[in-house]
Amino acid sequence: MKIVILVLLGLIVLSLFSALFTLVKDKGQTNRTVNALTIRVLLSLALVIVLVVSTKMGYLKKNPHPAVVDHISEQIKSKQEQQQQN
């Protein structure tokens, strides 16, 4: 799944530079810049959809909130202290 995300990001950047190139070359006389930017927007939308679906299906994991990490580390420390006392 991560490869799909990287490919989409690469295509978005490529489309953005393509739009820049056509803007400079055509000087706004054709619709190629608009077409390239439209493709970039559609690729960005596809990327967002892939990220949401892959997160919901469990392919990607979200980072835990820092408070949760602190709570878990406190639990681990208390268990270690209990084991040392026994």
MOGI-V214213 format. One record per residue. N is the residue number from 1. RES is the residue in one letter. PHI is phi in whole degrees, -180 to 180 (999 if undefined). OMEGA is omega as a letter, one per 20 degrees, with the letter a starting at -180 (* if undefined). D_LAST is the distance of its C-alpha to the last C-alpha in Angstrom with 1 decimal. Layout:
[[N RES PHI OMEGA D_LAST] [N RES PHI OMEGA D_LAST]]
//
This chain:
[[1 M 999 a 45.9] [2 K -66 r 45.3] [3 I -68 r 48.4] [4 V -61 r 50.4] [5 I -65 r 49.3] [6 L -65 r 50.2] [7 V -65 r 53.5] [8 L -62 r 54.3] [9 L -62 r 53.4] [10 G -63 r 55.7] [11 L -66 r 58.5] [12 I -64 r 58.2] [13 V -65 r 58.6] [14 L -61 r 61.4] [15 S -66 r 63.2] [16 L -65 r 62.9] [17 F -70 r 64.5] [18 S -63 r 67.1] [19 A -65 r 68.0] [20 L -64 a 68.3] [21 F -62 a 70.5] [22 T -69 r 72.8] [23 L -65 a 73.0] [24 V -71 a 74.2] [25 K -73 a 76.4] [26 D -86 a 78.1] [27 K 56 r 78.2] [28 G 77 a 77.5] [29 Q -86 a 80.5] [30 T -121 a 78.6] [31 N -94 a 75.8] [32 R -64 r 73.6] [33 T -66 r 71.4] [34 V -64 r 70.9] [35 N -64 r 70.1] [36 A -66 r 67.5] [37 L -70 r 65.8] [38 T -64 r 66.0] [39 I -63 r 64.2] [40 R -63 r 61.6] [41 V -65 r 60.9] [42 L -66 r 60.7] [43 L -66 r 58.3] [44 S -65 r 56.1] [45 L -64 r 56.2] [46 A -63 r 55.3] [47 L -64 r 52.4] [48 V -62 r 51.1] [49 I -63 r 51.5] [50 V -62 r 49.7] [51 L -64 a 46.7] [52 V -67 a 46.5] [53 V -65 a 46.9] [54 S -69 r 44.4] [55 T -70 r 41.8] [56 K -65 a 42.4] [57 M -84 r 42.3] [58 G 93 r 39.0] [59 Y -72 r 40.6] [60 L -117 r 39.6] [61 K -106 r 36.3] [62 K -83 r 36.5] [63 N -73 r 34.2] [64 P -72 r 31.7] [65 H -67 a 32.3] [66 P -57 r 30.6] [67 A -65 r 29.0] [68 V -67 r 27.4] [69 V -64 r 26.1] [70 D -62 r 24.6] [71 H -64 a 22.9] [72 I -66 r 21.4] [73 S -66 r 20.2] [74 E -66 r 18.6] [75 Q -63 a 16.8] [76 I -65 r 15.6] [77 K -63 a 14.4] [78 S -67 r 12.5] [79 K -66 r 10.7] [80 Q -65 r 10.0] [81 E -65 r 8.8] [82 Q -65 r 6.4] [83 Q -68 r 5.2] [84 Q -70 r 5.5] [85 Q -72 a 3.8] [86 N -82 * 0.0]]
//
